[in-house]
Amino acid sequence: MSQFQMIPYDRIRDYFADQLHLPLSAGSVFNLNQQAFEQLAEFEKRVKTELARSAVAHADETGVNIGGQGHWLH
């Protein structure tokens, strides 16, 4: 929630308390993010290496409508 949706730690804490009835501190959310970051470090390195070696690196493109015509955002 804090990384993908950019929700502040205190709002995440409020959500866990209000909706799930689980006490969770903002510090715990930070620590969970830190643990995930550390555990994914090797995976991130491998992905970057594999992408750099790849002949083609696919990236998602988003379309927008401008004046009734479709255009791609890259």
URRA-V163083 format. One record per residue. N is the residue number from 1. RES is the residue in one small letter. SS is DSSP state (a for helix, b for strand, c for the rest). PSI is psi in whole degrees, 0 to 359 (NA if undefined). NEAR is the number of other C-alpha atoms within 8 Angstrom. Layout:
N&RES&SS&PSI&NEAR + N&RES&SS&PSI&NEAR
This chain:
1&m&c&321&7 + 2&s&c&333&9 + 3&q&c&313&6 + 4&f&c&316&5 + 5&q&c&357&6 + 6&m&c&36&7 + 7&i&c&131&9 + 8&p&c&150&7 + 9&y&a&317&11 + 10&d&a&325&8 + 11&r&a&325&8 + 12&i&a&317&13 + 13&r&a&315&13 + 14&d&a&318&8 + 15&y&a&311&9 + 16&f&a&322&12 + 17&a&a&313&11 + 18&d&a&314&8 + 19&q&a&325&6 + 20&l&c&353&7 + 21&h&c&40&7 + 22&l&c&123&7 + 23&p&c&131&7 + 24&l&c&128&9 + 25&s&c&160&8 + 26&a&a&326&10 + 27&g&a&325&7 + 28&s&a&320&8 + 29&v&a&316&12 + 30&f&a&313&9 + 31&n&a&323&8 + 32&l&a&319&8 + 33&n&a&318&8 + 34&q&a&317&8 + 35&q&a&316&8 + 36&a&a&317&8 + 37&f&a&314&8 + 38&e&a&319&7 + 39&q&a&337&7 + 40&l&c&2&8 + 41&a&a&314&8 + 42&e&a&321&7 + 43&f&a&315&7 + 44&e&a&316&8 + 45&k&a&316&8 + 46&r&a&316&8 + 47&v&a&315&8 + 48&k&a&319&8 + 49&t&a&313&8 + 50&e&a&320&8 + 51&l&a&320&8 + 52&a&a&328&6 + 53&r&a&339&6 + 54&s&c&142&7 + 55&a&c&330&4 + 56&v&c&131&4 + 57&a&c&105&6 + 58&h&c&136&4 + 59&a&c&142&4 + 60&d&c&143&5 + 61&e&c&145&7 + 62&t&b&132&7 + 63&g&b&146&8 + 64&v&b&155&8 + 65&n&b&120&8 + 66&i&b&114&7 + 67&g&c&34&4 + 68&g&c&2&5 + 69&q&b&142&6 + 70&g&b&137&8 + 71&h&b&149&8 + 72&w&b&137&8 + 73&l&b&129&7 + 74&h&c&NA&5
